[in-house]
Structures are given as structure tokens and as C-alpha cells.
Amino acid sequence: MRRISPGAVKRLVSDSFSIKVSDSAANAIAKILEAKAKKIAKYSVKRAKSRKRATILEEDVDTYRMRFGG
């Protein structure tokens, strides 16, 4: 089950760049975004747990971005 909807991708691209997006392109972008989100979440969970927290903080996500880019 896709968690990032192709419809959301279409709206994001359309609103940001004023161009239409095909269904297949929206699905491909959603798939990539979901994989990236899972990587960020996995890193953030590991970092929060290593600091004995039960909550992911913005600093965990920022640390991922600084360390791995994106």
C-alpha cells in the first residue's frame, strides 16, 4: 500500500512548477519519496533510541540531512 499518494505528488509538482504529471510519473516519484522517507525514519529512530528518547525530534532529521544530504 502506497503511503505517499500519486495525487499528492501531482498537486505538489503542479503547484510548484505549473506542469501536468502523468499517472506513471506520479507513481514513480511517490515510490522514490517513500523509499527516501523510510531511510530518514530508520536513521532518526536509531538516533533517538541511542539518546534514550521515545520521540524523533527535528534535530534527528536535520542530522540525517547534514550527514547524508538531501
Steps between C-alpha positions, in 0.01 A plus 500: 500500500640836396515753784602797287221542251559568132230767528705687759803479272297636208376794708849574631657503155210684340488768769877544505579484128170550315531181298289187479629163622399165353367227726808284439737789577309585819517135607875489431564818699283376788694174510833686518374739768367215711833315483685817600256565786555147631878552501465828687258346750723197561801723568294734721358214707848357555634841602210572738533158665877541539424817694242315710203690357166358395438788261670598176591867505565742218868491594506127411371574151735798464793279599405256224486785249838640607661157499354356181367804311159545354 
